[in-house]
Amino acid sequence: MHVTITPLAAALLGLIFFFLSLRTSMERRRAKVSLGDGGDAGLQRAIRAHGNFIEYVPISLLLMAFLEMRAVSIYVVGVLGVMLVAGRCFHAIGISRDSASFRLRQIGSLLSLLVLLIGSLWLLYTYLI
């Protein structure tokens, strides 16, 4: 049986995205703003957490899936998946709080960027060997 990691990571990330979407909708309702952010700081944070998530996650999941298609070790893809899920959690928490934690955002951003870098370079490497 061939175990794949990407669907599990996608499911976990889908749940995070659901909650970020719900939070954005709730913030819109609270602020009574249907388009844009209306200058509301809480809504701005929710929109950016939601937007930043969707800016990074799709390409990262594609890289992971392509690595799995290239039969890269399940451990490599697993580590990338853990880094991505953790990074997106840290970033979302760090940016979403009233007292935003810049440190959590930094850790989340670093983990997400490392997934992009490592995944991209590893995928290129599989084509060169």
Kinemage of the C-alpha trace (Angstrom):
@kinemage 1
@onewidth
@group {chain A} dominant
@subgroup {mainchain}
@vectorlist {calphas} color= white
{ca met a 1} P 0.000 0.000 0.000
{ca his a 2} L 1.360 3.394 -1.020
{ca val a 3} L 0.795 6.044 1.648
{ca thr a 4} L 0.444 9.636 0.533
{ca ile a 5} L 0.872 12.662 2.746
{ca thr a 6} L -0.475 15.472 0.591
{ca pro a 7} L -4.183 14.569 0.964
{ca leu a 8} L -3.844 14.542 4.751
{ca ala a 9} L -2.055 17.892 4.730
{ca ala a 10} L -4.697 19.273 2.337
{ca ala a 11} L -7.499 18.111 4.659
{ca leu a 12} L -5.897 19.748 7.701
{ca leu a 13} L -5.186 22.920 5.759
{ca gly a 14} L -8.757 22.885 4.424
{ca leu a 15} L -10.021 22.963 8.007
{ca ile a 16} L -7.739 25.870 8.839
{ca phe a 17} L -8.968 27.702 5.733
{ca phe a 18} L -12.575 27.041 6.737
{ca phe a 19} L -11.990 28.668 10.124
{ca leu a 20} L -10.120 31.605 8.592
{ca ser a 21} L -13.015 32.092 6.143
{ca leu a 22} L -15.567 31.889 8.935
{ca arg a 23} L -13.589 34.355 11.025
{ca thr a 24} L -13.425 36.804 8.125
{ca ser a 25} L -17.191 36.534 7.621
{ca met a 26} L -17.839 37.063 11.326
{ca glu a 27} L -15.524 40.086 11.383
{ca arg a 28} L -17.352 41.520 8.358
{ca arg a 29} L -20.662 41.105 10.151
{ca arg a 30} L -19.303 42.648 13.358
{ca ala a 31} L -17.803 45.623 11.490
{ca lys a 32} L -20.832 45.916 9.161
{ca val a 33} L -18.517 45.990 6.133
{ca ser a 34} L -19.417 43.952 3.043
{ca leu a 35} L -16.504 44.963 0.794
{ca gly a 36} L -12.986 45.968 1.725
{ca asp a 37} L -12.031 46.458 5.350
{ca gly a 38} L -13.726 49.761 6.187
{ca gly a 39} L -10.634 50.769 8.142
{ca asp a 40} L -11.492 48.227 10.848
{ca ala a 41} L -8.306 46.758 12.367
{ca gly a 42} L -9.893 43.414 13.338
{ca leu a 43} L -11.317 42.949 9.866
{ca gln a 44} L -7.977 43.904 8.308
{ca arg a 45} L -6.230 41.190 10.341
{ca ala a 46} L -8.849 38.598 9.408
{ca ile a 47} L -8.651 39.476 5.706
{ca arg a 48} L -4.853 39.291 5.675
{ca ala a 49} L -4.736 35.996 7.580
{ca his a 50} L -7.236 34.580 5.085
{ca gly a 51} L -5.490 36.078 2.057
{ca asn a 52} L -1.981 35.144 3.123
{ca phe a 53} L -3.101 31.558 3.645
{ca ile a 54} L -4.495 31.265 0.114
{ca glu a 55} L -1.382 32.934 -1.333
{ca tyr a 56} L 0.973 30.257 0.028
{ca val a 57} L -0.911 27.005 0.510
{ca pro a 58} L -1.926 26.001 -3.057
{ca ile a 59} L 1.577 26.101 -4.552
{ca ser a 60} L 3.003 24.370 -1.482
{ca leu a 61} L 0.473 21.532 -1.757
{ca leu a 62} L 1.208 21.213 -5.476
{ca leu a 63} L 4.924 20.914 -4.766
{ca met a 64} L 4.230 18.218 -2.176
{ca ala a 65} L 1.957 16.318 -4.565
{ca phe a 66} L 4.520 16.520 -7.362
{ca leu a 67} L 7.222 15.253 -5.002
{ca glu a 68} L 4.998 12.306 -4.132
{ca met a 69} L 4.452 11.634 -7.842
{ca arg a 70} L 8.229 11.587 -8.246
{ca ala a 71} L 8.386 8.934 -5.478
{ca val a 72} L 10.322 11.140 -3.083
{ca ser a 73} L 10.557 9.641 0.398
{ca ile a 74} L 7.379 9.790 2.463
{ca tyr a 75} L 9.504 11.245 5.257
{ca val a 76} L 10.586 14.220 3.151
{ca val a 77} L 7.018 14.958 2.094
{ca gly a 78} L 5.829 14.355 5.660
{ca val a 79} L 8.276 16.867 7.089
{ca leu a 80} L 7.212 19.406 4.468
{ca gly a 81} L 3.567 18.760 5.361
{ca val a 82} L 4.187 19.229 9.082
{ca met a 83} L 6.161 22.401 8.392
{ca leu a 84} L 3.376 23.769 6.179
{ca val a 85} L 0.513 22.995 8.570
{ca ala a 86} L 2.453 24.290 11.576
{ca gly a 87} L 3.629 27.363 9.675
{ca arg a 88} L 0.150 28.266 8.539
{ca cys a 89} L -1.216 27.756 12.075
{ca phe a 90} L 1.500 29.929 13.622
{ca his a 91} L 1.018 32.639 11.027
{ca ala a 92} L -2.773 32.656 11.336
{ca ile a 93} L -2.624 32.857 15.131
{ca gly a 94} L 0.108 35.472 15.056
{ca ile a 95} L -1.713 37.792 12.668
{ca ser a 96} L -5.260 37.208 13.940
{ca arg a 97} L -4.970 38.232 17.573
{ca asp a 98} L -5.709 41.740 18.794
{ca ser a 99} L -2.255 41.741 20.323
{ca ala a 100} L -0.700 40.275 17.190
{ca ser a 101} L 2.332 38.133 17.920
{ca phe a 102} L 5.010 39.211 15.497
{ca arg a 103} L 7.173 36.267 16.610
{ca leu a 104} L 4.500 33.689 15.700
{ca arg a 105} L 4.036 35.403 12.330
{ca gln a 106} L 7.783 35.253 11.725
{ca ile a 107} L 7.966 31.549 12.577
{ca gly a 108} L 4.923 30.827 10.416
{ca ser a 109} L 6.314 32.781 7.491
{ca leu a 110} L 9.722 31.141 7.791
{ca leu a 111} L 8.253 27.626 7.853
{ca ser a 112} L 6.014 28.386 4.861
{ca leu a 113} L 8.868 29.887 2.865
{ca leu a 114} L 11.104 26.919 3.677
{ca val a 115} L 8.446 24.550 2.331
{ca leu a 116} L 8.407 26.529 -0.919
{ca leu a 117} L 12.196 26.611 -1.176
{ca ile a 118} L 12.886 23.007 -0.175
{ca gly a 119} L 9.963 21.643 -2.194
{ca ser a 120} L 10.972 23.565 -5.302
{ca leu a 121} L 14.656 22.671 -5.102
{ca trp a 122} L 13.948 19.004 -4.315
{ca leu a 123} L 11.536 18.763 -7.234
{ca leu a 124} L 14.099 20.312 -9.570
{ca tyr a 125} L 16.690 17.888 -8.239
{ca thr a 126} L 14.449 14.913 -9.098
{ca tyr a 127} L 14.521 16.028 -12.711
{ca leu a 128} L 18.270 16.407 -12.791
{ca ile a 129} L 19.166 12.978 -11.459
